[in-house]
Amino acid sequence: MNHKNITDNLRNRFTADLAEFLAVKYDVDVCQTAAGTLMIPAVDEAGEDRWVKLSVIIPKDATEENGNDGYALAQEYKLKLQAAAERKAVAEAKAAEKKAKAEERAAKAAAKAAKAEEK
C-alpha cells in the first residue's frame, strides 16, 4: 500500500466518523460534497437557514521538526488570540481615556459658559 492510499484511508475513516457524529449530535442529514468534505444544514441566530462546511485534511508535512504540527500550530494560534485581546484592551483603554478627556473639556466649557452668562 502506498503513502497516498494510506492517507486516503485515514481521511475516509475520519470523514465517516465525523459524519456519524454530526448526524447524531445535530439530528441532520450530513452531505458529503467531496473527498473529506461534509456540509450540514443549520439555522443561525437570526433564524436563517445556513450551511456549515467541514473538511478533513491530512497535511503532508505536519511534523514537530518543522514546527507545523498540531501542537505548535495550536500554541501559535493561542498567542495570536492573546495578542489580539491585548491590542483590543489597549484600544478600549485609549478610547475610554479620550472620551473622559472630551467629557472633561465639555464640562469646563459648560462651566465657563455658565460663568459668562452670570456676568
ABEGO torsion letter per residue (X at the ends): XBAAAAAAAAAAAAAAAAAAAAAAAAGBBBBBABBGBBBBBBBBAAGBBBBBBBBBBBBAABBAAAGABAAAAAAAAAAAAAAAAAAAAAAAAAAAAAAAAAAAAAAAAAAAAAAAAAX
